[in-house]
Amino acid sequence: MNFKPLTAGGRTYSPAEQAAAFEQLIQSDDYLSSHRGQYAERNAVLLPVVNRVDLSLTQDVFHSIGGKRHSGQIRLDITNFGNLLNHSWGVGQRLVNSQILTSPSADAQGRLTYNLQTLSGNLITSPLQTNAGINDVYVMMLSFRYTFQ
């Protein structure tokens, strides 16, 4: 790969730095490292499976007042319970960028030169990043239901 100097976030990355980051990106992904030098097949790579466990605890309470039945239910719902136990469980991942190299341009000798894409001013070194949405953290809800006749 031929890289050209890249300025991003007020810093200039040399071709050697981009080549090292590109190598780190390839080595960090099983598919890329095992298919080096080949075309990527369509739909050959899928995002990692995310396993989530939800928990619901319910306690029913009954009582008769004046000959009438009154009941209550206390309920605790925990969505993505695994994330409550360990912050890395139940968290999804997404692609950092679907195009890791910029469109090529030709240098003086006619060779194609590239730039590695950046994320927040830093070179991309991993194809995936952790999601940071509401579905990736645990959520608790405590509720009470009162029923009378």
Steps between C-alpha positions, in 0.01 A plus 500: 500500500620846418389764746540874470536741795170578671411796720206443735408666825800732482745210472683370195528123465792364299459218248683267744256582783203435271654170382550390863138592591374320187697188599357519854149528354553189283648297787216594737237341274485122440348529154738767372810327633404160352406646157794738458556599137161370388177673414252510785199284426153645522333430835807307621530705817221546749491709814557301820191347660376684806341298778271687733314370804203680654382435856162558658421447869137510617349479849124476547343627824138419602291645783129507589358826626130514595436163334637618168816371341773753434819398325821661400793403288853633530710444191865567417597476132867510400567523128846378391567345841839362387628855458419566866733212595780581255530823298621316188208252486195576288675777308483509120765605253485688173732570211728797550491578131388288205779649285830489691709651220435825315457508125842450341694762311804451279847617600767632258592144392137407436467276811180518695534658844249484782423650839365303793172635634500673837258502790503808724839598359660157566580228249261204493669193654196275549208434264243497783412731785268460796150641474395759754123495476214443742479134392860440610455587867280354770172671589296439817133571555319454831122498482202440728154389391199521732182306430172513697147368458 
